[in-house]
Amino acid sequence: MELEERVAALERRLAALESTAGGAAQDAENPAPGRPMSERPAPEVTDSPLWALESLKAQLAADPGDRGEDGAVVFTGAVRLPTDERYEWQFGAFTGQLFEEDWADAAESFAALGHPVRLRLLREILGGRRTAAELAELDEIGTTGQIYHHLRQLTGAGWLRTVGRGRHEVPGARVVPLLVVLTAARP
């Protein structure tokens, strides 16, 4: 079992390294829509509280192409999990492209996050509880069958993947996006 845990840890580290290569990441299994902002220079951090927004606007103004005339959105993060895993992520998409896409395609992903037990499972998995047995030890999480149902929903939507023997993890390319979604949902 110790060897499996070490291999799983190495796989997580490799995924984290791959997700930071080139300044932006895309998970091959779950590519996010839009254009990676890695093609643009990194923003300059200033004393302004809106430094990221100001940098985005400057980059859009410097790119006279049609794609950026309606604007863009960017999300980014540098995260250290309770397990000491580290992830850095930056992604952006042009507004025009976002409005051309069918938003219904995102429904399954949002639906998977729309249950309190699933959100708790994600938090616990990011915190280091990786197996159904470890998750079943938690209070108010449900039966083992219910846990497996929720894990399947999260896996099907790309928020989880199975690694090793019954171990689950949030793919490296989904850690920061998950935290962005949670941040956006705060009252």
C-alpha positions as protocol buffer text, in pm:
chain_id: "A"
residue {
  index: 1
  type: MET
  ca { x: 0 y: 0 z: 0 }
}
residue {
  index: 2
  type: GLU
  ca { x: 288 y: 239 z: 72 }
}
residue {
  index: 3
  type: LEU
  ca { x: 415 y: 199 z: -286 }
}
residue {
  index: 4
  type: GLU
  ca { x: 69 y: 279 z: -426 }
}
residue {
  index: 5
  type: GLU
  ca { x: 51 y: 595 z: -216 }
}
residue {
  index: 6
  type: ARG
  ca { x: 395 y: 702 z: -334 }
}
residue {
  index: 7
  type: VAL
  ca { x: 302 y: 642 z: -698 }
}
residue {
  index: 8
  type: ALA
  ca { x: -24 y: 836 z: -653 }
}
residue {
  index: 9
  type: ALA
  ca { x: 171 y: 1123 z: -494 }
}
residue {
  index: 10
  type: LEU
  ca { x: 416 y: 1124 z: -784 }
}
residue {
  index: 11
  type: GLU
  ca { x: 128 y: 1125 z: -1033 }
}
residue {
  index: 12
  type: ARG
  ca { x: -26 y: 1424 z: -854 }
}
residue {
  index: 13
  type: ARG
  ca { x: 305 y: 1610 z: -859 }
}
residue {
  index: 14
  type: LEU
  ca { x: 350 y: 1534 z: -1227 }
}
residue {
  index: 15
  type: ALA
  ca { x: -2 y: 1658 z: -1300 }
}
residue {
  index: 16
  type: ALA
  ca { x: 72 y: 1976 z: -1105 }
}
residue {
  index: 17
  type: LEU
  ca { x: 394 y: 2031 z: -1298 }
}
residue {
  index: 18
  type: GLU
  ca { x: 218 y: 1968 z: -1628 }
}
residue {
  index: 19
  type: SER
  ca { x: -58 y: 2207 z: -1532 }
}
residue {
  index: 20
  type: THR
  ca { x: 192 y: 2489 z: -1477 }
}
residue {
  index: 21
  type: ALA
  ca { x: 404 y: 2429 z: -1788 }
}
residue {
  index: 22
  type: GLY
  ca { x: 395 y: 2729 z: -2017 }
}
residue {
  index: 23
  type: GLY
  ca { x: 205 y: 2950 z: -1773 }
}
residue {
  index: 24
  type: ALA
  ca { x: -135 y: 2796 z: -1844 }
}
residue {
  index: 25
  type: ALA
  ca { x: -281 y: 2453 z: -1818 }
}
residue {
  index: 26
  type: GLN
  ca { x: -539 y: 2242 z: -1985 }
}
residue {
  index: 27
  type: ASP
  ca { x: -626 y: 1893 z: -1874 }
}
residue {
  index: 28
  type: ALA
  ca { x: -625 y: 1669 z: -2182 }
}
residue {
  index: 29
  type: GLU
  ca { x: -927 y: 1480 z: -2049 }
}
residue {
  index: 30
  type: ASN
  ca { x: -1123 y: 1795 z: -1965 }
}
residue {
  index: 31
  type: PRO
  ca { x: -1007 y: 2080 z: -2188 }
}
residue {
  index: 32
  type: ALA
  ca { x: -1157 y: 2409 z: -2080 }
}
residue {
  index: 33
  type: PRO
  ca { x: -1310 y: 2632 z: -2347 }
}
residue {
  index: 34
  type: GLY
  ca { x: -1135 y: 2945 z: -2461 }
}
residue {
  index: 35
  type: ARG
  ca { x: -782 y: 3046 z: -2541 }
}
residue {
  index: 36
  type: PRO
  ca { x: -501 y: 3003 z: -2291 }
}
residue {
  index: 37
  type: MET
  ca { x: -363 y: 3338 z: -2186 }
}
residue {
  index: 38
  type: SER
  ca { x: -12 y: 3185 z: -2192 }
}
residue {
  index: 39
  type: GLU
  ca { x: 26 y: 3338 z: -2535 }
}
residue {
  index: 40
  type: ARG
  ca { x: 30 y: 3679 z: -2370 }
}
residue {
  index: 41
  type: PRO
  ca { x: 287 y: 3833 z: -2137 }
}
residue {
  index: 42
  type: ALA
  ca { x: 236 y: 3782 z: -1766 }
}
residue {
  index: 43
  type: PRO
  ca { x: 55 y: 4070 z: -1595 }
}
residue {
  index: 44
  type: GLU
  ca { x: 261 y: 4314 z: -1394 }
}
residue {
  index: 45
  type: VAL
  ca { x: 159 y: 4325 z: -1029 }
}
residue {
  index: 46
  type: THR
  ca { x: 116 y: 4685 z: -912 }
}
residue {
  index: 47
  type: ASP
  ca { x: -13 y: 4864 z: -604 }
}
residue {
  index: 48
  type: SER
  ca { x: -352 y: 4907 z: -770 }
}
residue {
  index: 49
  type: PRO
  ca { x: -624 y: 4685 z: -622 }
}
residue {
  index: 50
  type: LEU
  ca { x: -737 y: 4614 z: -981 }
}
residue {
  index: 51
  type: TRP
  ca { x: -394 y: 4529 z: -1124 }
}
residue {
  index: 52
  type: ALA
  ca { x: -515 y: 4209 z: -1293 }
}
residue {
  index: 53
  type: LEU
  ca { x: -809 y: 4387 z: -1458 }
}
residue {
  index: 54
  type: GLU
  ca { x: -588 y: 4676 z: -1570 }
}
residue {
  index: 55
  type: SER
  ca { x: -338 y: 4432 z: -1720 }
}
residue {
  index: 56
  type: LEU
  ca { x: -614 y: 4243 z: -1903 }
}
residue {
  index: 57
  type: LYS
  ca { x: -752 y: 4566 z: -2048 }
}
residue {
  index: 58
  type: ALA
  ca { x: -404 y: 4673 z: -2161 }
}
residue {
  index: 59
  type: GLN
  ca { x: -349 y: 4337 z: -2329 }
}
residue {
  index: 60
  type: LEU
  ca { x: -685 y: 4359 z: -2506 }
}
residue {
  index: 61
  type: ALA
  ca { x: -608 y: 4712 z: -2626 }
}
residue {
  index: 62
  type: ALA
  ca { x: -272 y: 4591 z: -2762 }
}
residue {
  index: 63
  type: ASP
  ca { x: -447 y: 4313 z: -2959 }
}
residue {
  index: 64
  type: PRO
  ca { x: -659 y: 4491 z: -3223 }
}
residue {
  index: 65
  type: GLY
  ca { x: -806 y: 4163 z: -3353 }
}
residue {
  index: 66
  type: ASP
  ca { x: -1180 y: 4100 z: -3358 }
}
residue {
  index: 67
  type: ARG
  ca { x: -1162 y: 3840 z: -3083 }
}
residue {
  index: 68
  type: GLY
  ca { x: -1081 y: 4084 z: -2805 }
}
residue {
  index: 69
  type: GLU
  ca { x: -1300 y: 4377 z: -2900 }
}
residue {
  index: 70
  type: ASP
  ca { x: -1586 y: 4261 z: -2676 }
}
residue {
  index: 71
  type: GLY
  ca { x: -1355 y: 4183 z: -2386 }
}
residue {
  index: 72
  type: ALA
  ca { x: -1234 y: 3873 z: -2210 }
}
residue {
  index: 73
  type: VAL
  ca { x: -1242 y: 3699 z: -1877 }
}
residue {
  index: 74
  type: VAL
  ca { x: -943 y: 3554 z: -1696 }
}
residue {
  index: 75
  type: PHE
  ca { x: -912 y: 3348 z: -1383 }
}
residue {
  index: 76
  type: THR
  ca { x: -594 y: 3252 z: -1214 }
}
residue {
  index: 77
  type: GLY
  ca { x: -465 y: 3116 z: -889 }
}
residue {
  index: 78
  type: ALA
  ca { x: -167 y: 2984 z: -697 }
}
residue {
  index: 79
  type: VAL
  ca { x: -286 y: 2728 z: -443 }
}
residue {
  index: 80
  type: ARG
  ca { x: -129 y: 2516 z: -172 }
}
residue {
  index: 81
  type: LEU
  ca { x: -366 y: 2246 z: -53 }
}
residue {
  index: 82
  type: PRO
  ca { x: -374 y: 2108 z: 304 }
}
residue {
  index: 83
  type: THR
  ca { x: -184 y: 1808 z: 158 }
}
residue {
  index: 84
  type: ASP
  ca { x: 100 y: 2046 z: 54 }
}
residue {
  index: 85
  type: GLU
  ca { x: 27 y: 1989 z: -314 }
}
residue {
  index: 86
  type: ARG
  ca { x: 69 y: 2310 z: -511 }
}
residue {
  index: 87
  type: TYR
  ca { x: -114 y: 2420 z: -822 }
}
residue {
  index: 88
  type: GLU
  ca { x: -81 y: 2728 z: -1037 }
}
residue {
  index: 89
  type: TRP
  ca { x: -332 y: 2799 z: -1307 }
}
residue {
  index: 90
  type: GLN
  ca { x: -426 y: 3074 z: -1548 }
}
residue {
  index: 91
  type: PHE
  ca { x: -691 y: 3061 z: -1813 }
}
residue {
  index: 92
  type: GLY
  ca { x: -884 y: 3310 z: -2017 }
}
residue {
  index: 93
  type: ALA
  ca { x: -1151 y: 3326 z: -2283 }
}
residue {
  index: 94
  type: PHE
  ca { x: -1273 y: 3597 z: -2513 }
}
residue {
  index: 95
  type: THR
  ca { x: -1622 y: 3721 z: -2433 }
}
residue {
  index: 96
  type: GLY
  ca { x: -1744 y: 3686 z: -2793 }
}
residue {
  index: 97
  type: GLN
  ca { x: -1649 y: 3320 z: -2797 }
}
residue {
  index: 98
  type: LEU
  ca { x: -1824 y: 3258 z: -2466 }
}
residue {
  index: 99
  type: PHE
  ca { x: -2148 y: 3408 z: -2599 }
}
residue {
  index: 100
  type: GLU
  ca { x: -2128 y: 3191 z: -2911 }
}
residue {
  index: 101
  type: GLU
  ca { x: -2105 y: 2867 z: -2714 }
}
residue {
  index: 102
  type: ASP
  ca { x: -2401 y: 2664 z: -2593 }
}
residue {
  index: 103
  type: TRP
  ca { x: -2411 y: 2726 z: -2220 }
}
residue {
  index: 104
  type: ALA
  ca { x: -2625 y: 2417 z: -2171 }
}
residue {
  index: 105
  type: ASP
  ca { x: -2307 y: 2215 z: -2224 }
}
residue {
  index: 106
  type: ALA
  ca { x: -2194 y: 2333 z: -1878 }
}
residue {
  index: 107
  type: ALA
  ca { x: -2510 y: 2210 z: -1705 }
}
residue {
  index: 108
  type: GLU
  ca { x: -2373 y: 1867 z: -1611 }
}
residue {
  index: 109
  type: SER
  ca { x: -2062 y: 2021 z: -1458 }
}
residue {
  index: 110
  type: PHE
  ca { x: -2265 y: 2268 z: -1253 }
}
residue {
  index: 111
  type: ALA
  ca { x: -2520 y: 2001 z: -1159 }
}
residue {
  index: 112
  type: ALA
  ca { x: -2245 y: 1781 z: -1017 }
}
residue {
  index: 113
  type: LEU
  ca { x: -2146 y: 2068 z: -788 }
}
residue {
  index: 114
  type: GLY
  ca { x: -2506 y: 2138 z: -691 }
}
residue {
  index: 115
  type: HIS
  ca { x: -2526 y: 1897 z: -399 }
}
residue {
  index: 116
  type: PRO
  ca { x: -2388 y: 1975 z: -52 }
}
residue {
  index: 117
  type: VAL
  ca { x: -2251 y: 1623 z: -2 }
}
residue {
  index: 118
  type: ARG
  ca { x: -2059 y: 1641 z: -331 }
}
residue {
  index: 119
  type: LEU
  ca { x: -1906 y: 1972 z: -233 }
}
residue {
  index: 120
  type: ARG
  ca { x: -1807 y: 1824 z: 101 }
}
residue {
  index: 121
  type: LEU
  ca { x: -1654 y: 1522 z: -73 }
}
residue {
  index: 122
  type: LEU
  ca { x: -1448 y: 1751 z: -297 }
}
residue {
  index: 123
  type: ARG
  ca { x: -1328 y: 1950 z: 3 }
}
residue {
  index: 124
  type: GLU
  ca { x: -1233 y: 1632 z: 190 }
}
residue {
  index: 125
  type: ILE
  ca { x: -1055 y: 1486 z: -113 }
}
residue {
  index: 126
  type: LEU
  ca { x: -857 y: 1808 z: -159 }
}
residue {
  index: 127
  type: GLY
  ca { x: -776 y: 1783 z: 211 }
}
residue {
  index: 128
  type: GLY
  ca { x: -627 y: 1435 z: 174 }
}
residue {
  index: 129
  type: ARG
  ca { x: -909 y: 1183 z: 226 }
}
residue {
  index: 130
  type: ARG
  ca { x: -885 y: 996 z: -101 }
}
residue {
  index: 131
  type: THR
  ca { x: -1071 y: 664 z: -64 }
}
residue {
  index: 132
  type: ALA
  ca { x: -1439 y: 583 z: -19 }
}
residue {
  index: 133
  type: ALA
  ca { x: -1351 y: 414 z: 311 }
}
residue {
  index: 134
  type: GLU
  ca { x: -1187 y: 731 z: 443 }
}
residue {
  index: 135
  type: LEU
  ca { x: -1484 y: 937 z: 324 }
}
residue {
  index: 136
  type: ALA
  ca { x: -1733 y: 695 z: 482 }
}
residue {
  index: 137
  type: GLU
  ca { x: -1579 y: 769 z: 823 }
}
residue {
  index: 138
  type: LEU
  ca { x: -1713 y: 1125 z: 806 }
}
residue {
  index: 139
  type: ASP
  ca { x: -2035 y: 1225 z: 978 }
}
residue {
  index: 140
  type: GLU
  ca { x: -2340 y: 1321 z: 773 }
}
residue {
  index: 141
  type: ILE
  ca { x: -2193 y: 1201 z: 444 }
}
residue {
  index: 142
  type: GLY
  ca { x: -2423 y: 904 z: 382 }
}
residue {
  index: 143
  type: THR
  ca { x: -2385 y: 534 z: 321 }
}
residue {
  index: 144
  type: THR
  ca { x: -2106 y: 382 z: 119 }
}
residue {
  index: 145
  type: GLY
  ca { x: -2350 y: 334 z: -170 }
}
residue {
  index: 146
  type: GLN
  ca { x: -2449 y: 700 z: -155 }
}
residue {
  index: 147
  type: ILE
  ca { x: -2084 y: 803 z: -144 }
}
residue {
  index: 148
  type: TYR
  ca { x: -2007 y: 598 z: -455 }
}
residue {
  index: 149
  type: HIS
  ca { x: -2308 y: 755 z: -631 }
}
residue {
  index: 150
  type: HIS
  ca { x: -2175 y: 1105 z: -556 }
}
residue {
  index: 151
  type: LEU
  ca { x: -1820 y: 1009 z: -655 }
}
residue {
  index: 152
  type: ARG
  ca { x: -1952 y: 878 z: -990 }
}
residue {
  index: 153
  type: GLN
  ca { x: -2138 y: 1205 z: -1051 }
}
residue {
  index: 154
  type: LEU
  ca { x: -1826 y: 1410 z: -979 }
}
residue {
  index: 155
  type: THR
  ca { x: -1608 y: 1182 z: -1191 }
}
residue {
  index: 156
  type: GLY
  ca { x: -1852 y: 1190 z: -1482 }
}
residue {
  index: 157
  type: ALA
  ca { x: -1848 y: 1570 z: -1479 }
}
residue {
  index: 158
  type: GLY
  ca { x: -1466 y: 1582 z: -1465 }
}
residue {
  index: 159
  type: TRP
  ca { x: -1434 y: 1719 z: -1112 }
}
residue {
  index: 160
  type: LEU
  ca { x: -1271 y: 1393 z: -993 }
}
residue {
  index: 161
  type: ARG
  ca { x: -1068 y: 1110 z: -1135 }
}
residue {
  index: 162
  type: THR
  ca { x: -978 y: 771 z: -996 }
}
residue {
  index: 163
  type: VAL
  ca { x: -610 y: 700 z: -941 }
}
residue {
  index: 164
  type: GLY
  ca { x: -466 y: 379 z: -808 }
}
residue {
  index: 165
  type: ARG
  ca { x: -688 y: 142 z: -616 }
}
residue {
  index: 166
  type: GLY
  ca { x: -1005 y: 329 z: -535 }
}
residue {
  index: 167
  type: ARG
  ca { x: -826 y: 654 z: -468 }
}
residue {
  index: 168
  type: HIS
  ca { x: -985 y: 973 z: -593 }
}
residue {
  index: 169
  type: GLU
  ca { x: -835 y: 1312 z: -668 }
}
residue {
  index: 170
  type: VAL
  ca { x: -936 y: 1641 z: -819 }
}
residue {
  index: 171
  type: PRO
  ca { x: -741 y: 1668 z: -1148 }
}
residue {
  index: 172
  type: GLY
  ca { x: -469 y: 1932 z: -1121 }
}
residue {
  index: 173
  type: ALA
  ca { x: -627 y: 2134 z: -1401 }
}
residue {
  index: 174
  type: ARG
  ca { x: -953 y: 2151 z: -1203 }
}
residue {
  index: 175
  type: VAL
  ca { x: -825 y: 2261 z: -861 }
}
residue {
  index: 176
  type: VAL
  ca { x: -812 y: 2637 z: -925 }
}
residue {
  index: 177
  type: PRO
  ca { x: -1128 y: 2638 z: -1144 }
}
residue {
  index: 178
  type: LEU
  ca { x: -1315 y: 2464 z: -860 }
}
residue {
  index: 179
  type: LEU
  ca { x: -1196 y: 2724 z: -613 }
}
residue {
  index: 180
  type: VAL
  ca { x: -1290 y: 3001 z: -859 }
}
residue {
  index: 181
  type: VAL
  ca { x: -1644 y: 2861 z: -892 }
}
residue {
  index: 182
  type: LEU
  ca { x: -1672 y: 2841 z: -512 }
}
residue {
  index: 183
  type: THR
  ca { x: -1544 y: 3198 z: -480 }
}
residue {
  index: 184
  type: ALA
  ca { x: -1793 y: 3320 z: -741 }
}
residue {
  index: 185
  type: ALA
  ca { x: -2078 y: 3148 z: -554 }
}
residue {
  index: 186
  type: ARG
  ca { x: -2006 y: 3323 z: -223 }
}
residue {
  index: 187
  type: PRO
  ca { x: -2277 y: 3562 z: -108 }
}
